[in-house]
Amino acid sequence: MRVAFVKFGGIFISWEELFQQACDFATKIGKDRLINISHSENHKKGVVTVWYWTE
């Protein structure tokens, strides 16, 4: 297995929408594959990253 990630981000999207997208993806991959969800902001651009295990 290896670690993978998916980023959700944008300038014209709310934090609520970003986190909802991340939650939807995390739910889809399942709790057994989920490692963590992290977030950051840089120059008013938010980014939420879902870290997970994959084959």
MINU-493135 format. One record per residue: x, y, z of N, C-alpha, C, O in turn; residue number from 1. Coordinates in steps of 0.001 Angstrom, whole numbers, plus 500000, padded with zeros to 6 digits. Example, Ala and Ser with C-alpha at 12.3 -4.5 7.8 and 13.67 -1.06 7.14 Angstrom:
# MINU-493135
+--------+---------+--------+---------+----------+--------+--------+---------+--------+--------+---------+--------+-------+
: n.east : n.north :   n.up : ca.east : ca.north :  ca.up : c.east : c.north :   c.up : o.east : o.north :   o.up : marza :
+--------+---------+--------+---------+----------+--------+--------+---------+--------+--------+---------+--------+-------+
: 513190 :  494310 : 507800 :  512300 :   495500 : 507800 : 513200 :  496700 : 507800 : 514236 :  496681 : 508465 :     1 :
: 512850 :  497750 : 507080 :  513670 :   498940 : 507140 : 512900 :  500030 : 507870 : 513409 :  501138 : 508039 :     2 :
+--------+---------+--------+---------+----------+--------+--------+---------+--------+--------+---------+--------+-------+
This chain:
# MINU-493135
+--------+---------+--------+---------+----------+--------+--------+---------+--------+--------+---------+--------+-------+
: n.east : n.north :   n.up : ca.east : ca.north :  ca.up : c.east : c.north :   c.up : o.east : o.north :   o.up : marza :
+--------+---------+--------+---------+----------+--------+--------+---------+--------+--------+---------+--------+-------+
: 500835 :  498818 : 500000 :  500000 :   500000 : 500000 : 500881 :  501247 : 500000 : 502037 :  501203 : 500420 :     1 :
: 500323 :  502355 : 499527 :  501054 :   503616 : 499527 : 500114 :  504745 : 499941 : 498891 :  504610 : 499886 :     2 :
: 500705 :  505847 : 500352 :  499929 :   507019 : 500751 : 499606 :  507863 : 499520 : 500465 :  508081 : 498666 :     3 :
: 498364 :  508334 : 499434 :  497936 :   509217 : 498354 : 497165 :  510387 : 498973 : 496833 :  510370 : 500158 :     4 :
: 496892 :  511387 : 498162 :  496143 :   512540 : 498646 : 495319 :  513152 : 497535 : 495613 :  512981 : 496352 :     5 :
: 494271 :  513876 : 497939 :  493453 :   514660 : 497027 : 493315 :  516040 : 497658 : 492984 :  516159 : 498838 :     6 :
: 493574 :  517101 : 496853 :  493460 :   518476 : 497328 : 492149 :  519082 : 496835 : 491730 :  518860 : 495699 :     7 :
: 491521 :  519844 : 497709 :  490334 :   520605 : 497373 : 490661 :  522057 : 497700 : 491073 :  522358 : 498820 :     8 :
: 490483 :  522955 : 496746 :  490843 :   524336 : 497025 : 490307 :  525295 : 495990 : 489801 :  524902 : 494939 :     9 :
: 490433 :  526571 : 496321 :  490015 :   527597 : 495395 : 489873 :  528936 : 496075 : 489778 :  529019 : 497300 :    10 :
: 489861 :  529980 : 495280 :  489742 :   531338 : 495792 : 488271 :  531705 : 495987 : 487926 :  532392 : 496948 :    11 :
: 487422 :  531260 : 495098 :  486015 :   531673 : 495106 : 485104 :  530598 : 495683 : 483960 :  530463 : 495249 :    12 :
: 485585 :  529846 : 496639 :  484792 :   528792 : 497270 : 484896 :  528975 : 498787 : 485959 :  529314 : 499308 :    13 :
: 483799 :  528751 : 499478 :  483798 :   528954 : 500931 : 484478 :  527777 : 501636 : 484621 :  526686 : 501084 :    14 :
: 484889 :  528045 : 502878 :  485469 :   526967 : 503690 : 484463 :  525845 : 503855 : 484833 :  524671 : 503811 :    15 :
: 483207 :  526182 : 504044 :  482178 :   525161 : 504223 : 482105 :  524243 : 503011 : 482004 :  523025 : 503161 :    16 :
: 482155 :  524815 : 501813 :  482126 :   524004 : 500587 : 483374 :  523131 : 500469 : 483285 :  521964 : 500089 :    17 :
: 484544 :  523700 : 500797 :  485787 :   522924 : 500737 : 485732 :  521730 : 501672 : 486050 :  520606 : 501284 :    18 :
: 485321 :  521988 : 502919 :  485251 :   520889 : 503876 : 484185 :  519875 : 503493 : 484367 :  518681 : 503734 :    19 :
: 483089 :  520308 : 502908 :  482061 :   519366 : 502477 : 482583 :  518458 : 501373 : 482326 :  517254 : 501384 :    20 :
: 483323 :  519033 : 500410 :  483924 :   518218 : 499354 : 484880 :  517185 : 499942 : 484873 :  516021 : 499542 :    21 :
: 485703 :  517622 : 500898 :  486653 :   516704 : 501544 : 485903 :  515611 : 502309 : 486286 :  514442 : 502258 :    22 :
: 484840 :  515987 : 503014 :  484039 :   515006 : 503755 : 483392 :  513993 : 502822 : 483384 :  512795 : 503107 :    23 :
: 482856 :  514468 : 501719 :  482226 :   513566 : 500746 : 483242 :  512557 : 500213 : 482943 :  511368 : 500103 :    24 :
: 484450 :  513039 : 499880 :  485480 :   512137 : 499373 : 485908 :  511145 : 500450 : 486039 :  509952 : 500175 :    25 :
: 486127 :  511629 : 501674 :  486550 :   510757 : 502769 : 485501 :  509681 : 503050 : 485841 :  508529 : 503321 :    26 :
: 484241 :  510059 : 502985 :  483168 :   509090 : 503178 : 483189 :  508038 : 502073 : 482970 :  506855 : 502331 :    27 :
: 483452 :  508472 : 500848 :  483477 :   507562 : 499702 : 484603 :  506535 : 499823 : 484399 :  505363 : 499506 :    28 :
: 485801 :  506961 : 500281 :  486917 :   506014 : 500367 : 486813 :  505114 : 501592 : 487373 :  504018 : 501598 :    29 :
: 486112 :  505553 : 502619 :  485899 :   504718 : 503801 : 486901 :  504967 : 504910 : 488033 :  505379 : 504658 :    30 :
: 486475 :  504712 : 506145 :  487301 :   505003 : 507312 : 488546 :  504128 : 507408 : 489535 :  504538 : 508015 :    31 :
: 488520 :  502933 : 506824 :  489689 :   502052 : 506886 : 490848 :  502555 : 506033 : 492000 :  502216 : 506301 :    32 :
: 490561 :  503358 : 505013 :  491614 :   503884 : 504133 : 492019 :  505310 : 504484 : 493071 :  505774 : 504047 :    33 :
: 491204 :  506010 : 505264 :  491470 :   507406 : 505609 : 492621 :  507512 : 506610 : 492645 :  506806 : 507617 :    34 :
: 493583 :  508410 : 506319 :  494685 :   508688 : 507242 : 494399 :  509964 : 508013 : 494420 :  509966 : 509244 :    35 :
: 494128 :  511061 : 507289 :  493952 :   512353 : 507934 : 493338 :  513348 : 506950 : 493347 :  513129 : 505739 :    36 :
: 492802 :  514448 : 507494 :  492345 :   515577 : 506695 : 493039 :  516811 : 507248 : 492960 :  517086 : 508445 :    37 :
: 493722 :  517559 : 506377 :  494440 :   518761 : 506820 : 493963 :  519957 : 506007 : 493354 :  519803 : 504948 :    38 :
: 494249 :  521153 : 506522 :  493845 :   522364 : 505811 : 494882 :  523460 : 506004 : 495648 :  523454 : 506968 :    39 :
: 494890 :  524397 : 505066 :  495783 :   525553 : 505158 : 495196 :  526699 : 504347 : 494289 :  526519 : 503534 :    40 :
: 495743 :  527881 : 504596 :  495323 :   529072 : 503865 : 496563 :  529855 : 503475 : 497498 :  529988 : 504265 :    41 :
: 496568 :  530372 : 502255 :  497684 :   531170 : 501774 : 497119 :  532238 : 500839 : 496538 :  531916 : 499802 :    42 :
: 497288 :  533493 : 501202 :  496795 :   534607 : 500384 : 495312 :  534464 : 500075 : 494884 :  534657 : 498937 :    43 :
: 494532 :  534123 : 501097 :  493076 :   533984 : 501022 : 492607 :  532812 : 500167 : 491424 :  532723 : 499839 :    44 :
: 493512 :  531919 : 499804 :  493140 :   530699 : 499080 : 493192 :  529534 : 500069 : 494246 :  529223 : 500624 :    45 :
: 492053 :  528905 : 500276 :  491995 :   527773 : 501186 : 492272 :  526467 : 500465 : 491928 :  526299 : 499295 :    46 :
: 492902 :  525543 : 501185 :  493177 :   524211 : 500654 : 492874 :  523185 : 501743 : 493330 :  523319 : 502878 :    47 :
: 492105 :  522166 : 501389 :  491840 :   521044 : 502277 : 492379 :  519806 : 501572 : 492089 :  519571 : 500399 :    48 :
: 493164 :  519019 : 502298 :  493784 :   517826 : 501723 : 493328 :  516591 : 502482 : 493348 :  516563 : 503713 :    49 :
: 492920 :  515577 : 501743 :  492547 :   514279 : 502323 : 493672 :  513298 : 502025 : 493998 :  513049 : 500864 :    50 :
: 494257 :  512747 : 503070 :  495341 :   511770 : 502972 : 494759 :  510383 : 503195 : 493990 :  510176 : 504134 :    51 :
: 495124 :  509416 : 502327 :  494533 :   508092 : 502437 : 495463 :  507012 : 501887 : 496408 :  507303 : 501154 :    52 :
: 495181 :  505768 : 502250 :  495935 :   504612 : 501750 : 495324 :  504135 : 500430 : 494104 :  504138 : 500262 :    53 :
: 496185 :  503727 : 499501 :  495741 :   503182 : 498221 : 496666 :  502037 : 497809 : 497774 :  501906 : 498328 :    54 :
: 496211 :  501226 : 496892 :  497017 :   500091 : 496379 : 498056 :  500573 : 495390 : 498820 :  499769 : 494858 :    55 :
+--------+---------+--------+---------+----------+--------+--------+---------+--------+--------+---------+--------+-------+
